[in-house]
C-alpha cells in the first residue's frame, strides 16, 4: 500500500467542494444560511458555528494483489455527520436527508476513476502516472441523537479501492528481463 490515506481525504474534500451547491441546498432547507463544514479527522468538540459538520477519519486498510505487478488496497474511513437543528420535529428528516445526499455524491459512478490528489507513481510501462480511485462505497449507516433531540448524527464507513501498479524495476533480477515470479525452475534431467 503506497497511497497515503490523507490524499484520499483531500480528494474527497475536493469532490464535496465541487458538489457544494447540491449539498448546501439541503442544509439551507433546514438551517438557513449555514454551510456544510468538512473536516479531516474527528474532533472532540466543535463550535456551534461548525454545524452541520462532516468529519472523515482514516481507518483500517487491507491489501490484495490485482495482478502479479499491481496491488489494490482498500482504504476504509469512519465518517460522522453531525447536524444541529432547533426544530426538533425536523431533526430526523434533516440528518437522514443530508446522510443520503452525501453518499450519493461520494459513490456516484461519474466520480469513480477519480484522480487522487498528490498521488503520482511510476507505472510498469515507465513514466509517472496519476493514481485513481477504482471503487467507492458507503456501508453501515447508523443514526443517533442527543437527549434533547437537537443534535443528531449519522455515522458510516466509506471505502475506496485504489489500483497501484509496480514499476518494472521491482521485477528485474540482474540482467534478466524475465520477472522473478514467473521464471521457470530448470531441472537437470541427469
C-alpha positions as CSV (number, residue, x, y, z in Angstrom):
1,X,0.0,0.0,0.0
2,X,1.7,3.1,-1.2
3,X,-1.3,5.5,-1.4
4,X,-1.5,8.0,1.5
5,X,-5.0,8.0,3.2
6,X,-4.6,11.7,3.8
7,X,-4.5,12.2,0.0
8,X,-7.8,10.2,-0.3
9,X,-9.4,12.6,2.2
10,X,-8.1,15.6,0.3
11,X,-9.6,14.1,-2.9
12,X,-13.0,13.6,-1.1
13,X,-12.9,17.2,0.2
14,X,-12.3,18.4,-3.3
15,X,-15.1,16.3,-4.6
16,X,-17.5,17.6,-2.0
17,X,-16.4,21.2,-2.7
18,X,-17.3,20.6,-6.4
19,X,-20.7,19.4,-5.3
20,X,-21.3,22.0,-2.5
21,X,-24.3,23.6,-4.3
22,X,-26.2,20.3,-4.1
23,X,-25.1,19.6,-0.5
24,X,-25.8,23.1,0.8
25,X,-29.2,23.3,-0.8
26,X,-30.2,20.6,1.7
27,X,-28.6,22.5,4.6
28,X,-30.3,25.7,3.7
29,X,-33.7,24.0,3.7
30,X,-33.2,23.2,7.4
31,X,-30.7,25.8,8.7
32,X,-31.0,29.0,6.5
33,X,-27.6,30.3,5.5
34,X,-25.4,27.6,7.1
35,X,-23.0,25.5,5.0
36,X,-21.6,22.0,5.4
37,X,-18.2,22.0,7.2
38,X,-16.0,19.2,6.0
39,X,-13.1,18.2,8.4
40,X,-10.2,15.8,8.1
41,X,-10.2,13.7,11.3
42,X,-12.5,13.6,14.2
43,X,-12.8,16.4,16.8
44,X,-13.6,16.2,20.5
45,X,-15.6,19.4,20.3
46,X,-16.7,21.8,17.6
47,X,-18.0,25.3,17.9
48,X,-21.8,25.8,17.3
49,X,-21.0,27.6,14.1
50,X,-19.3,24.5,12.6
51,X,-22.6,22.5,12.3
52,X,-23.5,20.8,10.1
53,X,-20.2,19.1,10.2
54,X,-18.8,16.1,8.2
55,X,-15.7,14.5,9.8
56,X,-13.6,11.9,8.0
57,X,-11.1,9.7,9.9
58,X,-8.8,7.1,8.3
59,X,-9.5,3.6,9.5
60,X,-8.2,0.1,8.6
61,X,-6.7,-0.7,5.2
62,X,-6.4,-4.1,3.6
63,X,-4.4,-5.1,0.6
64,X,-4.7,-7.7,-2.2
65,X,-2.9,-8.5,-5.4
66,X,-4.7,-7.2,-8.5
67,X,-2.2,-8.9,-10.8
68,X,1.4,-10.0,-10.5
69,X,2.6,-6.4,-10.9
70,X,-0.1,-4.4,-9.1
71,X,-2.0,-4.4,-5.8
72,X,-5.4,-3.0,-4.9
73,X,-5.5,-1.6,-1.4
74,X,-8.9,-1.0,0.1
75,X,-8.9,2.0,2.5
76,X,-11.8,2.4,5.0
77,X,-12.8,5.7,6.6
78,X,-15.1,6.4,9.5
79,X,-17.4,9.3,8.6
80,X,-19.5,11.2,11.1
81,X,-22.2,13.7,10.0
82,X,-23.5,15.9,12.8
83,X,-26.3,18.4,12.5
84,X,-27.8,20.8,14.9
85,X,-31.5,21.8,14.5
86,X,-33.6,23.8,16.9
87,X,-36.8,22.5,15.3
88,X,-36.9,19.0,16.8
89,X,-39.6,17.7,14.6
90,X,-37.4,18.1,11.5
91,X,-34.2,16.7,13.1
92,X,-34.6,13.1,11.8
93,X,-35.6,14.3,8.4
94,X,-32.6,16.7,8.2
95,X,-29.9,14.2,9.2
96,X,-31.3,11.4,7.1
97,X,-31.7,13.7,4.0
98,X,-28.2,15.0,4.3
99,X,-26.9,11.5,5.1
100,X,-28.5,10.3,1.8
101,X,-27.1,13.1,-0.4
102,X,-23.5,12.8,0.9
103,X,-23.1,9.1,-0.1
104,X,-24.8,9.9,-3.4
105,X,-22.0,12.3,-4.2
106,X,-19.3,10.0,-2.7
107,X,-20.4,6.9,-4.7
108,X,-21.8,8.4,-7.9
109,X,-20.4,6.3,-10.8
110,X,-19.3,9.6,-12.5
111,X,-16.9,10.1,-9.6
112,X,-15.3,6.7,-10.0
113,X,-11.9,6.7,-11.6
114,X,-11.4,10.0,-9.7
115,X,-7.7,11.1,-9.8
116,X,-6.3,11.1,-6.3
117,X,-4.7,14.4,-5.4
118,X,-0.9,14.4,-4.7
119,X,-0.5,10.7,-5.7
120,X,1.8,10.2,-8.7
121,X,3.5,6.9,-9.2
122,X,5.8,5.1,-11.6
123,X,3.8,2.7,-13.6
124,X,5.1,-0.6,-15.1
125,X,5.5,0.9,-18.6
126,X,7.7,3.6,-17.2
127,X,7.0,7.2,-16.5
128,X,4.9,9.0,-13.9
129,X,1.2,8.3,-13.8
130,X,-1.6,9.6,-11.7
131,X,-3.3,7.2,-9.2
132,X,-7.0,6.8,-9.4
133,X,-9.9,5.5,-7.2
134,X,-11.3,2.4,-8.7
135,X,-14.3,1.9,-6.5
136,X,-16.1,3.7,-3.7
137,X,-18.9,2.6,-1.4
138,X,-20.7,3.6,1.8
139,X,-21.5,0.9,4.3
140,X,-23.2,0.5,7.7
141,X,-25.1,3.8,8.2
142,X,-26.3,4.3,11.8
143,X,-28.2,7.3,13.2
144,X,-28.2,8.8,16.7
145,X,-29.3,11.8,18.7
146,X,-28.5,13.6,21.9
147,X,-31.1,13.5,24.7
148,X,-32.7,16.8,23.8
149,X,-33.0,15.8,20.1
150,X,-31.4,18.9,18.7
151,X,-28.0,17.3,17.9
152,X,-28.3,14.3,15.5
153,X,-25.6,12.2,13.9
154,X,-25.2,9.8,11.1
155,X,-22.1,7.5,11.1
156,X,-21.0,5.3,8.3
157,X,-18.0,3.6,6.8
158,X,-16.7,4.7,3.4
159,X,-14.2,2.6,1.5
160,X,-12.1,3.4,-1.5
161,X,-10.2,0.9,-3.6
162,X,-7.1,2.0,-5.4
163,X,-5.1,0.4,-8.2
164,X,-1.3,0.6,-7.6
165,X,0.9,-0.8,-10.3
166,X,4.6,-1.6,-9.5
167,X,7.4,-0.2,-11.6
168,X,9.2,-2.7,-13.9
169,X,12.4,-2.1,-12.0
170,X,10.9,-4.1,-9.0
171,X,10.8,-7.2,-11.1
172,X,14.2,-7.3,-12.7
173,X,16.9,-9.6,-11.4
174,X,20.4,-9.0,-12.6
175,X,20.4,-8.5,-16.3
176,X,17.4,-10.8,-16.9
177,X,14.2,-9.3,-18.2
178,X,12.1,-12.2,-17.0
179,X,10.1,-11.4,-13.9
180,X,11.3,-13.5,-11.0
181,X,7.9,-14.7,-10.0
182,X,7.4,-16.2,-13.5
183,X,11.0,-17.5,-14.0
184,X,10.8,-21.3,-14.6
185,X,13.0,-23.6,-12.5
186,X,15.3,-25.6,-14.7
187,X,15.7,-29.2,-13.6
188,X,18.7,-31.1,-14.9
189,X,17.3,-34.5,-16.2
190,X,20.5,-36.4,-15.4
